[in-house]
Amino acid sequence: MGMSAIERHDRMTDKNRIIIFDTTLRDGEQAPGFSMTAGQKLRMAEKIAAMGADIIEAGFAAASPGDFDAIKGIAQAIDNATICSLSRCNDGDIHASGKAIAPAKKQRIHTFIATSPLHREYKLKMSKNEIIDRAIAGITLALEYTDDVEFSAEDAIRTERDYLAQVVEAAIETGATTINIPDTVGYTTPEEIQDLFEFLSGLKGAKDIILSTHCHNDLGLAVANSLAAVRGGARQIEGALNGIGERAGNSAIEEVIMALKTREDFFGAQTRINTEHIYGASKLLATITGNPVPRNKAIVGKNAFAHESGIHQHGVLANRETYEIMRPESVGVTEDNIILGKHSGRAALKSRAEKLGFNLADNQLQSVFVEFKKLADEKREVFDSDLEALIMGEAVGSQGPWTLESLYVSAGSDDGRRPEANVKLSHEDGRVQSAVTEAAGPVNAAFIAISEITNCPLHLESFTVQSVSEGKDAMAEATVRVTTEFETYQGFGTSTDTVLAGAKAYLDVINRIARRAVRQKAIAAQH
């Protein structure tokens, strides 16, 4: 099961339609520091699907049992986007992908093999003909699972043009419906890639398939190159939210989408993306992974629609188009005259959340509303960024087994008394345990106490706190990164108290480790 005949016809005949292939959960998630649990990947997939992405590359099924399960869970839950799994051109990978995407209403297998001289000689140690034979075999096997098969020539940009043409024509003749041309190492330029796609568009059979581009950002040109490929004939763009991915990342899909929308007069192309969901999806990704979006990031950064200069402010007040080529509302950023405070009700909270791009179910709304009321009692005004932090805490939050019941800290004194933390945690099995520890600082003391109670000593790599709203009682967003012998984990926590936010983030890490241990034990038991 893949694209229906009608869908394929529509995609092929509408030459102004650009297909958005979102690889946040595959290429993005495999980058160091961006790993997600299966549950987190499902939340992101739901948000990406709501945004309107045509294809969601949910993972690499053969990479691990966890990735297989995550893809299968997404395939079962999402029915308004094509669910795709990546695989090398080998039988094991393709069988794993086919089984993982089996529950999906719309399925795709994405299979690849490297074609450049460097990869042929040093990585694959294969001849040109052997690579073509392997590509044909991989596509043929993938077609046994779905008629929607994408083939990628890895490192295509550095592949000899005449040989690349042979590979592409062989893949088309075998039955691949999408041919992807990756700039795997971010090497190309806009002029070069446009010329390449114009050349590929003239190959035998090219008019019957979709040409796709997948650009990396090593030289900071990924978005520019993706858009240039469109001018050359590409009708699918692959990228990731916030530009995450290997090394310097992928093409930032939100930038591509908004460039096509804002400059439709130039590109003459459209997507089916509901752009008002972009900001919410970007924010959710940043929170889940613990990697905040830079303030000056295009489209989704905090400063993207901010104006501090007096000259700019005057111009915008007179006419927003003087300094704004896009409306913030068009990507889900909103300004609202309704002030949220302790007298606000659920309706106002729900309305503001929807304007920020979050559709809360009744049980989520109730949970967020309780925390909102607590925060409103501490603050005279609750800002949008406060509300985002509360919603993210509810959406992502630390799911057991440990819960923070209380935390009291002292900062030490001039008479030599060291900072101290008194921590109480409860476990889902009913245990309640406490610890009192001293350290060089109250945050360190809290972390040590939590490790002592949970019997989970960790090496702290980094601890960062940033204010996510204005005022002396601003919400603090804490992120911790820790390492064990084999893994790196990130945790997230929010509170008006920076120490409490840090403790929540540290406990979030420990809960992630505990949940992973349970999953691994279950997998071992199955075998």
Summary of the structure (lengths in Angstrom):
residues: 527
radius of gyration: 24.9
end to end distance: 30.2
largest distance: 83.1
contacts: 1881
relative contact order: 0.08
helix: 47%
strand: 20%
